[in-house]
Amino acid sequence: MAQVRLSRGDQLNTMIREFWSELPAIVDEISDSGRARVIVLSAQGRHFSAGMDLSLFSGDSNLESEASETGRRRANVRLSLMNLQRSFTALEEARVPVLAAIQGACVGGAVDLVTAADCRYATADAWFSIHEINIGITADVGTLQRLPKLIPTGVAREYAYTGRRMPAARARELGLVNEVFDDHDSMMDAVNDIASEIASKSPLAIHGTKEAINYSRDHSVEESLRHIALWQSGMLQPTDLKEAFVAQAEDRPASYEDLGEIRRGL
């Protein structure tokens, strides 16, 4: 199990410039190493995150490029935004599940972040806000693309158009979070228990399960069935299946090989 923790609690865990490169680098390293079988994403302090740090909206820290011609500048802005989007898409692309543990405020970019996780858990005092609409901009790094596939579209639109707070109880009712806990400690204990249970399964089977669920979200049933058939034709191996049955017969935990390291590039 790998623990990834936002650690600027005294500053509401706002997302400074370094965050956008450090987070995907950390998640990619964990996924590529093949040693951890699940990632728990949490935060220090009273609040999970207040979203993007205001310094990134200042004149010397925005997405504008130094190109003089308008078309080139705007094209570069597009690529910069896509790089920001990839910071959260890294969670979806990870070979292992990502579990998000959320307390207090989860605002703006933080909603973009947690909607890219596999599962979300919250404390009773947690709340969510698509805050971008309240400051005159459109959310652009994942919330508007992922949230309507996690909760009813009409409800997602209401919160996106109004910027209202969604309390933890309402998020649980809608299915945005899996479970709500009284406090941070009980939440973390439960999330770590779930992570341990996931880590006890075949990592290859978990990898395939995550691939199949993510693929089916954006494809038809027929396309998704073809996808899993192709996956199984190459990835279904007897080793883990045999170990699962033998472990059950011997009444012991199964022991599976890690996914193994992969390298990006040559």
N, C-alpha and C positions, 0 to 999 in steps of 0.2 A: 504494500500500500504506500502511495506517495502522498505527502501532505503539501499543498500549495496554499500559502496564506498571505492575504493582503496585510501589510504591516505598517500602514500610516494611520493607525487608529486615532491619533491625536489630531489628525487633519482630515478626518472622515473618510480615510482611504480613497481620496480623490486620485484620479488617474493622470499622473504627470507624464511628461514626454517619454521618460525611460520605460514606463509601464508597457507601452504599446509594442516595444521590441522585446522586453524582458519576458513578458508573459508567454508569447508564442514560442520563444526560444526554450523556456523551461518546459512547456508542455511537449514540444517536439522532442526534446532530449529524453524526457521520461518515456514517451511512446517509442522512440527509436531504440532506446537501450534494451527494451524488452524484459526488464527485470521486474518492474512494478506491474501489478495487475488491475489496479484501480487508482484513480486520483480523487482525493477529497479536497475541494476548494472551499476555503473559509476565510474569515477576516478577523482581525483584532479590533477591540474597542466596542463602543455602543452600537455603531452602525456598520453594516456590510460595506457600503460605498455610496458616496454622494455623486458618483459619476465623474465626468471629465473635469480636470482641474481648470479653474478659470484662467490660469496663465496661458493656456493653449489658445485662448480666444484673443490674446493681445496681438498687436500689429506685428511684432517680431517673432511670433511663434505660431502663426497660422499656416494653412496648407498652401498658400500662394507660392508659386515658383518664381525664379528670377528672370524667366523668359520675358522679353519685351513685347512680343506679339500676342494679342488676346487669345487667339485660337490655341496657341501653344501653352499659354498659361492655364487655360481651362482644361486642356487635355491632361496636363500634369496634375491638376487638382484631382481629376477623376482617378488617376493612378494612385495618388496619395490616399484618397478615401478607400480605395480597394485594398491598400496595404493595411489600413486600420481595420477594415472588415476581417482580414485574414487573421488578425490578432485573436479574434474570438472563434473564427471558423476552425482554428487549430484545435479547439476542444472537440469539435465534431469529427475532425480528421484523426484524432488520437486513436490508437488501436485498442485502448482500454476505456471503460466507462468513466465519466466525470460526474461526481456527486457534489452539488453546491449546497453549502450550509449558510443560511442567511438570517441575520439578526438586524433589528432596527431598520434604518432606511436603505432601500435599494432603488436608486434613482438614476434616470437617464442612461448613461453608458453602462451602468451596473445591470440594468434590465437587459440590455443587449448581451452582456456577458453571461448572465445566468440562463437566458433562454437558449444558449448554445450548449449548455450542459445536458447530460443525459437525464438526471433527476435533480429535483430541488426540494429542500427541506427548510422549514422556517421556525423561528420563535414566535410566540404569541404577539410580541410587540413589533414584528416585522411589517413593513408596508412597501409597496411598489408604486413607482410613478414614472410614466413616460413624460419626463419633465421637459423635453425639447420643445414641445408645443407651447409651453409657458414662457419660453424665451425667444419665440419667433422663428424657430427653425424646425426642419423635418428630421426625425430620427433617421440615421443613415448607416448604422453599422450592425444591423441585424434584428432589432426588435420588431419592426413592421413586417419583416419577412418570416420570422419564426413564431411570434406570439399567436397569430391567427391560426396556426397549425397545432397550437397547444391548448387553446381555449376557443369557445365559439367566436366566429368572425365578428358578429355584431357587437359582442361585448368588448372584444379587442379594439374595434373601431371607436367605441364610446370612450374607453380610457385613453386611446391615442389622440382623439380629437379634443378631449377636455383636460388632460393632464392630471385628472383627479388621482387621489391616493387609493390604492387597492389594499385593504387590510389583509393580514395573513389568513384570517378565517374565510374571507371571500376568495382569496387565492386558492385555498384548499378546496372550497366548494366548487370552483371552476376547474380544478385539476391542474392548476399551474404549479402548485407544490404538492408533494406526496403526503406530507404529514406536518402538523404544527405541534411544537413543544413548548412547555411552560417557560423554559429558560435556555440560555446558551449551553450550559454544561450538559443538560439532559439531551439537547439536540445533538451535540458533538458525540456523546456516548452512543446514541442510537445510530447516527450516520457512520461512525467507525465500525459498529457492529455489522451494519449492512455491507460496508466496504469489505470487511473480513469475510463475510459470507460469499460475496462475489468473487473474492480472491481465491476462495477454496475450489472454484469451478475450473474446468479446463480453459486456459487462457485462449486457446485457439477457437474453442466453441463460443466463448464470450465475444471474441473479435468478430467472428462470423455473424453472431446475433446482432451486434451493433451495426455492422455493415448492412445487413438485411433490413433492419428497422429504418435506418437512415435512407436507404435507397427507396423503400416502399413509400416513404413520406412524399416523395416527389415524382412517383411513377404509378402507373396503373397496376392493378392486381396481376394482370397477365404479364406485364413487363417484369414485375417483381418476382413472380414465380420463375420466369426464365433466368433471372439474375441469380436466385438462390440455387437453382439447378446447376448453373455454371459454377458457382462457388463450391458446391458440394462435390462436383465432379473432380475438383482438384484438391480441395482442402479436407474432405471427410476421410480421416485416416483411422485405422483400427486401434492404434496404440492407446489413445485416451479413452476410447469406448471400452476396451478391455480392462484398463486400469479402474475405470468407474465401477464396473461390475465386480471385479475382484475385491476392491476396497469395501463395497457394500457387503459382499459375502463374508469378508474377514472382519467386518464391523470396525473399520478404521478410516481415517481421513484419506482421501485419494491424493496421490502425489503426481503432479503433472509437470512436464518440462516447460520452462518459460518460453515466451515467444521467440526470444533471440534477438540479437542486435541487427538493425538495418542501417545502411549508410546512405546519406543523401549525396548524390554525385558519385564520381569514380573514386 
